């Protein structure tokens, strides 16, 4: 994995989350998408 790309993807997921920043949910979304 490339940390910079992963961080970029996580930032996008956080921005798309209208419920505010929930790092656990973001992590679960990332796992589901195979990041």
N, CA, C and O atoms as a CHARMM CRD file, in Angstrom:
* protein
*
  140
    1    1 UNK  N      0.83900  -1.20300   0.00000 PROA 1      0.00000
    2    1 UNK  CA     0.00000   0.00000   0.00000 PROA 1      0.00000
    3    1 UNK  C      0.87000   1.24900   0.00000 PROA 1      0.00000
    4    1 UNK  O      1.98300   1.25200   0.52600 PROA 1      0.00000
    5    2 UNK  N      0.35400   2.27900  -0.58500 PROA 2      0.00000
    6    2 UNK  CA     1.03700   3.57100  -0.56900 PROA 2      0.00000
    7    2 UNK  C      0.29100   4.49200   0.38900 PROA 2      0.00000
    8    2 UNK  O     -0.87600   4.81200   0.16600 PROA 2      0.00000
    9    3 UNK  N      0.95300   4.91100   1.43900 PROA 3      0.00000
   10    3 UNK  CA     0.29700   5.69200   2.49300 PROA 3      0.00000
   11    3 UNK  C     -0.28400   6.99800   1.94900 PROA 3      0.00000
   12    3 UNK  O     -1.37800   7.40400   2.34100 PROA 3      0.00000
   13    4 UNK  N      0.45100   7.65600   1.04400 PROA 4      0.00000
   14    4 UNK  CA    -0.02800   8.93900   0.52400 PROA 4      0.00000
   15    4 UNK  C     -1.34500   8.76500  -0.23900 PROA 4      0.00000
   16    4 UNK  O     -2.26500   9.56800  -0.08600 PROA 4      0.00000
   17    5 UNK  N     -1.43100   7.72000  -1.05600 PROA 5      0.00000
   18    5 UNK  CA    -2.66300   7.45700  -1.80000 PROA 5      0.00000
   19    5 UNK  C     -3.78300   7.07800  -0.83900 PROA 5      0.00000
   20    5 UNK  O     -4.91000   7.55400  -0.97700 PROA 5      0.00000
   21    6 UNK  N     -3.47500   6.21300   0.14700 PROA 6      0.00000
   22    6 UNK  CA    -4.47800   5.80900   1.12700 PROA 6      0.00000
   23    6 UNK  C     -5.00600   7.02400   1.88000 PROA 6      0.00000
   24    6 UNK  O     -6.21400   7.15800   2.07700 PROA 6      0.00000
   25    7 UNK  N     -4.10000   7.91400   2.30400 PROA 7      0.00000
   26    7 UNK  CA    -4.52200   9.11200   3.02500 PROA 7      0.00000
   27    7 UNK  C     -5.40900   9.98200   2.15600 PROA 7      0.00000
   28    7 UNK  O     -6.40000  10.53300   2.63500 PROA 7      0.00000
   29    8 UNK  N     -5.06500  10.10900   0.88300 PROA 8      0.00000
   30    8 UNK  CA    -5.87300  10.90500  -0.04600 PROA 8      0.00000
   31    8 UNK  C     -7.27000  10.31300  -0.16700 PROA 8      0.00000
   32    8 UNK  O     -8.25800  11.04600  -0.13500 PROA 8      0.00000
   33    9 UNK  N     -7.36000   9.01000  -0.30300 PROA 9      0.00000
   34    9 UNK  CA    -8.65200   8.33700  -0.41800 PROA 9      0.00000
   35    9 UNK  C     -9.45900   8.51800   0.85700 PROA 9      0.00000
   36    9 UNK  O    -10.66400   8.76000   0.79400 PROA 9      0.00000
   37   10 UNK  N     -8.81100   8.40600   2.02100 PROA 10     0.00000
   38   10 UNK  CA    -9.51700   8.56400   3.28800 PROA 10     0.00000
   39   10 UNK  C    -10.03900   9.98400   3.43300 PROA 10     0.00000
   40   10 UNK  O    -11.14100  10.18900   3.94200 PROA 10     0.00000
   41   11 UNK  N     -9.25600  10.97500   2.98700 PROA 11     0.00000
   42   11 UNK  CA    -9.71600  12.36500   3.03600 PROA 11     0.00000
   43   11 UNK  C    -10.97200  12.53900   2.19200 PROA 11     0.00000
   44   11 UNK  O    -11.90300  13.23300   2.60200 PROA 11     0.00000
   45   12 UNK  N    -11.00600  11.91400   1.01800 PROA 12     0.00000
   46   12 UNK  CA   -12.18600  11.98700   0.15200 PROA 12     0.00000
   47   12 UNK  C    -13.38300  11.34800   0.85000 PROA 12     0.00000
   48   12 UNK  O    -14.48400  11.89800   0.82000 PROA 12     0.00000
   49   13 UNK  N    -13.17400  10.18400   1.48100 PROA 13     0.00000
   50   13 UNK  CA   -14.26200   9.51000   2.18000 PROA 13     0.00000
   51   13 UNK  C    -14.77700  10.36600   3.33200 PROA 13     0.00000
   52   13 UNK  O    -15.98400  10.42900   3.57000 PROA 13     0.00000
   53   14 UNK  N    -13.86500  11.02600   4.05100 PROA 14     0.00000
   54   14 UNK  CA   -14.26800  11.89600   5.15600 PROA 14     0.00000
   55   14 UNK  C    -15.08900  13.07300   4.62800 PROA 14     0.00000
   56   14 UNK  O    -16.10300  13.43800   5.22300 PROA 14     0.00000
   57   15 UNK  N    -14.65700  13.66500   3.51800 PROA 15     0.00000
   58   15 UNK  CA   -15.36800  14.79200   2.93400 PROA 15     0.00000
   59   15 UNK  C    -16.75900  14.38000   2.47200 PROA 15     0.00000
   60   15 UNK  O    -17.70000  15.16900   2.55800 PROA 15     0.00000
   61   16 UNK  N    -16.89700  13.14600   1.98100 PROA 16     0.00000
   62   16 UNK  CA   -18.18000  12.66600   1.48500 PROA 16     0.00000
   63   16 UNK  C    -19.13600  12.28700   2.61100 PROA 16     0.00000
   64   16 UNK  O    -20.32900  12.10200   2.36800 PROA 16     0.00000
   65   17 UNK  N    -18.63400  12.17000   3.83900 PROA 17     0.00000
   66   17 UNK  CA   -19.46300  11.75100   4.96600 PROA 17     0.00000
   67   17 UNK  C    -20.16300  12.96400   5.56500 PROA 17     0.00000
   68   17 UNK  O    -19.53000  13.77600   6.23900 PROA 17     0.00000
   69   18 UNK  N    -21.44700  13.09000   5.32800 PROA 18     0.00000
   70   18 UNK  CA   -22.21200  14.23300   5.80900 PROA 18     0.00000
   71   18 UNK  C    -22.47500  14.20900   7.30200 PROA 18     0.00000
   72   18 UNK  O    -22.98600  15.18000   7.85900 PROA 18     0.00000
   73   19 UNK  N    -22.12800  13.10500   7.95800 PROA 19     0.00000
   74   19 UNK  CA   -22.35900  12.97600   9.39400 PROA 19     0.00000
   75   19 UNK  C    -21.15500  13.44100  10.20100 PROA 19     0.00000
   76   19 UNK  O    -21.10800  13.24200  11.41500 PROA 19     0.00000
   77   20 UNK  N    -20.20300  14.04500   9.55100 PROA 20     0.00000
   78   20 UNK  CA   -18.99600  14.47100  10.24800 PROA 20     0.00000
   79   20 UNK  C    -17.92300  13.39200  10.17500 PROA 20     0.00000
   80   20 UNK  O    -18.13300  12.33000   9.58900 PROA 20     0.00000
   81   21 UNK  N    -16.78900  13.67200  10.76800 PROA 21     0.00000
   82   21 UNK  CA   -15.65500  12.76000  10.67600 PROA 21     0.00000
   83   21 UNK  C    -15.80500  11.64300  11.69700 PROA 21     0.00000
   84   21 UNK  O    -15.78500  11.87900  12.90500 PROA 21     0.00000
   85   22 UNK  N    -15.95400  10.43500  11.19800 PROA 22     0.00000
   86   22 UNK  CA   -15.99900   9.24800  12.05200 PROA 22     0.00000
   87   22 UNK  C    -14.95100   8.28700  11.50900 PROA 22     0.00000
   88   22 UNK  O    -15.20300   7.55200  10.55400 PROA 22     0.00000
   89   23 UNK  N    -13.78600   8.29900  12.11800 PROA 23     0.00000
   90   23 UNK  CA   -12.65900   7.56300  11.55400 PROA 23     0.00000
   91   23 UNK  C    -12.93100   6.07200  11.47700 PROA 23     0.00000
   92   23 UNK  O    -12.44400   5.40600  10.56300 PROA 23     0.00000
   93   24 UNK  N    -13.69600   5.53400  12.41500 PROA 24     0.00000
   94   24 UNK  CA   -13.98800   4.10200  12.36000 PROA 24     0.00000
   95   24 UNK  C    -14.83700   3.78900  11.13900 PROA 24     0.00000
   96   24 UNK  O    -14.56500   2.82200  10.42700 PROA 24     0.00000
   97   25 UNK  N    -15.86500   4.59800  10.88900 PROA 25     0.00000
   98   25 UNK  CA   -16.71700   4.39100   9.71500 PROA 25     0.00000
   99   25 UNK  C    -15.91500   4.57800   8.43800 PROA 25     0.00000
  100   25 UNK  O    -16.08400   3.82300   7.48000 PROA 25     0.00000
  101   26 UNK  N    -15.05300   5.56800   8.42000 PROA 26     0.00000
  102   26 UNK  CA   -14.21100   5.79500   7.24300 PROA 26     0.00000
  103   26 UNK  C    -13.31500   4.57900   7.00000 PROA 26     0.00000
  104   26 UNK  O    -13.12800   4.15000   5.86200 PROA 26     0.00000
  105   27 UNK  N    -12.77100   4.03700   8.07700 PROA 27     0.00000
  106   27 UNK  CA   -11.92600   2.84600   7.95600 PROA 27     0.00000
  107   27 UNK  C    -12.72300   1.66800   7.41700 PROA 27     0.00000
  108   27 UNK  O    -12.23000   0.92700   6.56700 PROA 27     0.00000
  109   28 UNK  N    -13.93600   1.48600   7.89500 PROA 28     0.00000
  110   28 UNK  CA   -14.77500   0.39200   7.40400 PROA 28     0.00000
  111   28 UNK  C    -15.10200   0.59000   5.92200 PROA 28     0.00000
  112   28 UNK  O    -15.05900  -0.36800   5.15000 PROA 28     0.00000
  113   29 UNK  N    -15.42600   1.81100   5.52000 PROA 29     0.00000
  114   29 UNK  CA   -15.70000   2.09800   4.10700 PROA 29     0.00000
  115   29 UNK  C    -14.47700   1.77200   3.25900 PROA 29     0.00000
  116   29 UNK  O    -14.59400   1.18300   2.18400 PROA 29     0.00000
  117   30 UNK  N    -13.31100   2.15700   3.74800 PROA 30     0.00000
  118   30 UNK  CA   -12.07700   1.90100   3.00900 PROA 30     0.00000
  119   30 UNK  C    -11.85200   0.40000   2.84400 PROA 30     0.00000
  120   30 UNK  O    -11.45300  -0.05600   1.77300 PROA 30     0.00000
  121   31 UNK  N    -12.10800  -0.36900   3.90700 PROA 31     0.00000
  122   31 UNK  CA   -11.95400  -1.82400   3.81600 PROA 31     0.00000
  123   31 UNK  C    -12.93200  -2.40200   2.80600 PROA 31     0.00000
  124   31 UNK  O    -12.56500  -3.27300   2.01800 PROA 31     0.00000
  125   32 UNK  N    -14.15900  -1.93300   2.82100 PROA 32     0.00000
  126   32 UNK  CA   -15.17400  -2.44400   1.90200 PROA 32     0.00000
  127   32 UNK  C    -14.80700  -2.15400   0.45200 PROA 32     0.00000
  128   32 UNK  O    -15.07600  -2.96400  -0.43600 PROA 32     0.00000
  129   33 UNK  N    -14.18700  -0.99000   0.21300 PROA 33     0.00000
  130   33 UNK  CA   -13.81500  -0.61900  -1.15000 PROA 33     0.00000
  131   33 UNK  C    -12.47500  -1.22000  -1.55500 PROA 33     0.00000
  132   33 UNK  O    -12.03900  -1.06400  -2.69500 PROA 33     0.00000
  133   34 UNK  N    -11.82600  -1.90600  -0.62100 PROA 34     0.00000
  134   34 UNK  CA   -10.56600  -2.56700  -0.95100 PROA 34     0.00000
  135   34 UNK  C     -9.38800  -1.62700  -1.02400 PROA 34     0.00000
  136   34 UNK  O     -8.40500  -1.91500  -1.70700 PROA 34     0.00000
  137   35 UNK  N     -9.47200  -0.50100  -0.32600 PROA 35     0.00000
  138   35 UNK  CA    -8.33800   0.40900  -0.28200 PROA 35     0.00000
  139   35 UNK  C     -7.33100  -0.13500   0.72500 PROA 35     0.00000
  140   35 UNK  O     -6.28000   0.47000   0.93600 PROA 35     0.00000
